[in-house]
């Protein structure tokens, strides 16, 4: 019985970890953190372009 409880605990722990990873990856996807970072990079490149033409 204790072996079953241990296996059940391991499965629950790993399921929770996988769920957290999947949630984090979803935030990085389209419309999430990844998109925000790309927009910020593009905005910074455009600002540099105004001051240093031909740089980017």
C-alpha positions in Angstrom: 0.0 0.0 0.0 2.8 2.4 0.8 4.3 1.7 -2.6 1.1 2.7 -4.3 0.9 5.9 -2.2 4.5 6.7 -3.2 3.8 6.2 -6.9 0.6 8.2 -6.6 2.5 11.0 -5.0 5.2 11.0 -7.7 2.6 11.0 -10.5 0.7 13.9 -8.8 4.0 15.9 -8.3 5.1 15.4 -11.9 1.7 16.2 -13.3 1.7 19.5 -11.4 5.3 20.3 -12.7 4.3 19.5 -16.3 1.1 21.6 -16.0 3.2 24.6 -14.7 5.7 24.2 -17.6 2.9 24.0 -20.1 1.3 27.1 -18.6 4.6 29.0 -18.8 5.2 27.9 -22.4 1.7 29.1 -23.3 2.5 32.5 -21.9 5.6 32.6 -24.1 3.6 31.8 -27.2 1.8 34.1 -29.6 0.3 37.0 -27.8 2.3 36.3 -24.7 5.7 37.2 -23.4 7.5 36.2 -26.7 5.4 38.6 -28.7 6.0 41.4 -26.2 9.7 40.9 -26.4 9.7 40.9 -30.2 7.6 44.1 -30.2 10.0 45.8 -27.8 13.0 44.7 -29.9 11.4 46.1 -33.0 10.5 49.4 -31.3 14.1 49.8 -30.1 15.5 49.0 -33.5 13.2 51.6 -35.1 14.3 54.2 -32.5 18.0 53.5 -33.3 17.2 53.7 -37.0 16.0 57.3 -36.6 19.3 58.3 -35.0 21.7 56.1 -37.0 20.3 55.5 -40.5 21.5 52.2 -42.1 22.5 50.7 -38.7 19.7 48.1 -38.6 
